Amino acid sequence: MAYDRELAARLRAYVDGEPGLTEKAMFGGLAFLLDGNMAVAAASQGGLLLRCAPERTDELCEDPAAEPFVMRNRPMNGWLRIDPSGLDSDTELARWADVGLAHARSLPPK
């Protein structure tokens, strides 16, 4: 499944103007990176894929739209998948994008 181009356009509009921002095809989706660190992506399975502080994974997954991102049958601490149902409004999209952007800003540039 290809990523949702409408969601990617909404995400692009939200992150526009972020210093050090680049776009890159990753994981079958379209990722937005800050200084080379992946922050958030329109995921190939639909919804968002984003990075967060590993210690916040459980807290953020209390939201019914969020779940740990699973790679090779292993949940990845510090990576979340956000279901499209949790992204209906621009406020919801911004909330999740801000989580990924904040984490990417906390990392050293690549």
Order of alpha helices (4+ residues) and beta strands (2+ residues): alpha-beta-beta-beta-beta-alpha-beta-beta-alpha
